[in-house]
Amino acid sequence: MAGAANVQVALREVMDIRQASEYLGISGDTLYRYASEGFVPAFKLGNRWRFRKSLLDAWMDEKSGVTPPSQHVDPAKKKPVSRAR
C-alpha cells in the first residue's frame, strides 16, 4: 500500500515543497531558499511554494546539458508570457 502512495506522489504534476524536495533529492530548506532566490522554477499559491514537475524536469535537463541550447527567436515574434517565480 505504501508503494502505491509513492507512485501517486511521483506522478503528481503540482508538488508542494516537501514533495518537490524529495523528488529532487535535496532538503526542504535548500529548496525553499532556491525558490525564494528564483534559482528553480516555482510559484506561490497563497503563501506556499508550489512546483510543476514538468518545469522541474525541463530545468534539470537544461542545467545538466541534456537539451540543446534554445534557438534564437526574434523578440518581436514572441508572445509575452509571465515568468515562473
N, C-alpha and C positions, 0 to 999 in steps of 0.2 A: 504494500500500500504506500509506503514512503517513497518507493521508486516512481510510482505514478505521479505523486505530488512534485517530485523533482523534474520530471519530464514536462509537466504542465508549466512550471515556472520557466523552464528553458524556452518554451515556445511562446511565451508572453511577449507581445510587441512593446508595450509600455511598461517599464520597470521602475520601482522605487529605488532609493539609494542602496538599500540592503541587497536587493536582488541584482542590481547592476554591479555592485562591488563584488558579489560572489561570481557573477558572470565574467568579470574582468580579472578576478583573482587578486584584488587589492583591498585594502581596508576601507571601511566606510568613511573614516576621517580623511583619508587621502583623496577619495573620490569626491567628497564634499568640497575640499579645497580646490581640486581640479575644475569642478563645475563652477564654483564661485569665481575663479580666475578666467573662465572661458576656454580652458585648455581642452576639455572634452565637450562634445555636443550634448546639451541638456537644456531643459526648460523648467520653469517653475509653474506648478499648478497650485494656486493659492500660495502658501509659504513653503511648499515642499518641492524638492527637486525630482524631476522625472526624466527618464532616459528611454529613447526609442532604440530598440535592438538593431534595427536596420541602419540607423545612423551610427551607432557604435561600431557595427561591423564595417561600414564604409570608412569610418575614421581609422580603425585599426588597419584596414587594408592600405589606406593612404600612408599612414605612418610607417608601416612595415615595407613599403615599396612594392606591394603586390600588384597594385593597379598602375597603369601607365599614367604619366602626368596628363592633366586635362589639356585639351586642345584650346588654342586661343579663339575666343569668340568676341566679335565686335560688340562692345558695350551698348551701342545704340540698338542692337537687335535683341538684347536680353530683356526679359520681363523682370520687373522689380520683385524681389522676394525678401521676406524678413529672415534674419539670421537666427539660428538656434542659440540660445544662451544657456 
